[in-house]
Amino acid sequence: MATWITGTQENGAQEKDKRFEAVQAVKELARERMGAPPAAKVVPHKKKDPAKHKPTLGRLLGEAE
């Protein structure tokens, strides 16, 4: 029968205690009070150039069909 010691893992290494971080605590309180922040929005690339030429009449008529 194996004896288990609290605070250790199966391989014998002890778990490291997590330090208190004020930023983490403030964020947790804000999420409780105000709710989660909105999801990130997709931003189009600024460097990507739009089409340089207008579509031709043939392409416009072909797309309509």
N, C-alpha and C positions, 0 to 999 in steps of 0.2 A: 504494500500500500504506500502510495507516494504522499508525502506531506507537502502541503502548499503553504507558502509564505506570502502574505499580502505585499504587494508592491514589487513583485518580481515576475518575469516572464518565464516561459517554458525553458528557454536556453540558459537561464540563470542570471541574465542581465537585469539590473534594476531599472524601473521606469524613472525617467527624469521628471521632477516636479516642474509644472509650468509656472513661469513668472507672471506676476500681475502686470498687465499692460493697461494703462489708463485709456488709451485710444480704443482698445477692444471693448472695454466696459462702457464707454460713452456710446459707441456704435450700437451695442446691444440694447441699451436703454432707449436710444432713439428709435430703433426698430420696434420696440414694444409700444412706444407712445404714438409714433407717427405712421408706422407700417413700413413695409419694405420699399426701397426706392424704385422708381419706374425702370423698366427694362431699357437696355441700351438701344439707340436708334442707329440704323445703317446710314452712314454718311457717304455720298458719292465722291469719287475721286475728283479732286480739283484739277489735276494735271491732265486728265483724259480730255482730249479735244472732241468737240461735237463734229458731226458730219460737215465736211467742207463744201460739199455741193448739194444743191437742192435735188430731190428725186425727180427723175425725168417723167414725162407724161406717160411713157410706156410702163414704167414701174408703178405709178399711181393707179393706172387702169388695171394692171395685173394683180395688185393687192386687193382691189375691190371685188374681184371675182372669187 
